[in-house]
Amino acid sequence: MKNAILYLSALPLVVCSGGQPEETRPNVIVILADDLGLGDVSAYGSSTIYTPNIDRLAHGGVAFTNGYATSATSTPSRYALMTGMYPWKNKEAKILPGDAPLIIDEEQFTLPGMMQSCGYVTGAIGKWHLGIGSGRVNWNETVKPGANEIGFDYSCLIAATNDRVPTVYVENGDVVGLDPSDPIEVSYEENFEGEPTAISNPEMLKMHWAHGHNNSIVNGIPRIGYMKGGEKARWKDEDMADYFVDKVKTFITGHKNKPFFLYYGLHQSHVPRAPHDRFVGETTMGPRGCDC
């Protein structure tokens, strides 16, 4: 899968130099998207997908046409971004399941930690996919270590990808909206007794499965991995973009008087592609063209 990174404002290494006063330190937002190619946005010439907001950023700043990545896949690219290290030097920096432990050591030098040391308020919102906890995660308690332990003051994330369980939001280590009487269980090895899957209950699907996405069903969509419980906490795919945008807006407005660093990991254009109804039919490319 491809990864696109959009840097707003100046480079972090520049803004952290020299002990500048707060009013001269620019805010920094890094937006990272999976499966988004150079030609998928109209600012770079797409005639099938119209991306006016991305275009405004490109036309109001600097648009790059040549770039290099340490990795073009999900977890490794994020590992490199957060640590500055070549990901293939860490054998754990591979595509992770949703219950994988955090692969960044708490004592490791990180981009958000550096920004904190420069006086920035730091936030991570959206897709994480760097592991969380220390193994055999209990999703019904505060999960540590995670983004907050490697330099982020605030985090609201999905643990892995939107096609993997657990299909819940994790805010500062806690599952959002969890009912204690309906605890979450997650397994990437075997299903829980009596729980439907895409194979056993295809009549429950609103989206056909492909490439192994045939385990637990959430919101009519088949996932990778098995999940039981946490019904009230489960996200609705069509509302995810609005949910995260609201979190981003709250973070930005809440820290508008201080320098801030925000990492925003888009859950789209990664599969499953389930855009909100108001975007359906906006392009000739089906769901793939409605989630930019």
Disulfide bonds with the S-S distance in Angstrom:
none
